[in-house]
Amino acid sequence: MIPFHKTWPYDIVMGDVYVQSCPFCDHENVLLPLKPKELKLIHEGMKKLLVFPCCHNKITLVDCDADYLLSDTTLRHH
């Protein structure tokens, strides 16, 4: 079972990967330094360090699907 608290939704718009808001600083419409072709590699098992450009917080992506990025860090706090 995928740990939902370690996931974050993303969108691909015109070949760029965006998140609607940063899980750390709540900045909106953040363009990630990530290309759609890298998402396939991440889904196949490659880990990727992702640095959010808005606040410079870092997570390691361990998997993804068509809607969510999965990290090794808790992104959702209840």
Secondary structure, DSSP 8 states (H G I E B T S, - for coil): ---GGGEEE-EEETTEEEEEE-TTT--EEEE-S--HHHHHHHHTT--EEEE-TTT--EEEEEEE-SSEEEESS-----
